[in-house]
Amino acid sequence: ETVTILPGPAFFVSEIRSKRRVLLSPPSMLSNNAEWSRDGLQIFFTCRESAGKAPTIYRVFWDGTSQVKIHSAHDYVIGQ
């Protein structure tokens, strides 16, 4: 088994039946404030690419695919 040390906060999805855990946040970035979209297919999260840079909003699908940079900002609330 391999242990990966992450640089800080991260988020993942746990599959209850298979007892599998999938890391969804980029390992090279400090990720936090993950929140599901209303359709339950996407996750939006805040990320810092490096120290001193402004936080950026990213979107990723529930299965870890299609990570996209949305906006350079922070404290968005999904649906408002």
N, C-alpha and C positions, 0 to 999 in steps of 0.2 A: 504494500500500500504506500502511496506517495502522499506526502503532506506538503501543501503549497501555502507559503506565508504570503498573505495579502498585505498591501500597504496600509490598509485601514478599513473603514466600514465597507461592507459588501452586502449583496442580497442574493437569494436563491429561491428556487421553488422545490418543495418537497412533495414527491408523489407518495401518497399514503400506502396504496396497495403494494407497489413494488419496492417501497422503502428506499427509493432513489432520490438523491438530492442533486439538483442541477444549478450550478453557479450561473447567474444571468448578468452580473455586473462585470465590466471589464477588469481583469486582474491588475492592470497597470494604472488604474484610476481610483480615486477616493469617491465612492458612490454612496448616496444616501437618499432619503425621502422617496423611496419607491412607492408607486401607487398604481393600482389597476385602473384601466379605462372602463367606461360603463359597459362596453361590449364584452369585457372579460377576456379579450384576446391580446391586448397590448399592455405594456407596463411603461410608465413614464418615470424617470428618475433624474436627480440632480447629480452632477459629477464635476469634480475638479481635475483638469488634465495635468496640472502641476501646481506646486505651491505658489501662491501669490496671484494666480489667475482667477478671473471671475468664474463662478459656477456656470455650468451649461446644462440645459435640459436635453435629455436623450430619450428615445423611444426604442423599445425592443419588443418583439413578439414573445408570447408565453413560452415558446420552445427555444428561445435564445437566438433566433434568426432575425435578420434585417434590422440591425442596430442603426439608428439614424440620429444625427444631431439635429435638434429641433430649433433651439434658440439659446443665445447667450443671456441668461438671466437666472433668477432663483425665486423660490417661494410661490410658484404657480399652484393653483388649486384646480384640479381636473373638474370640468363641468360647471365652472363659475366664471 
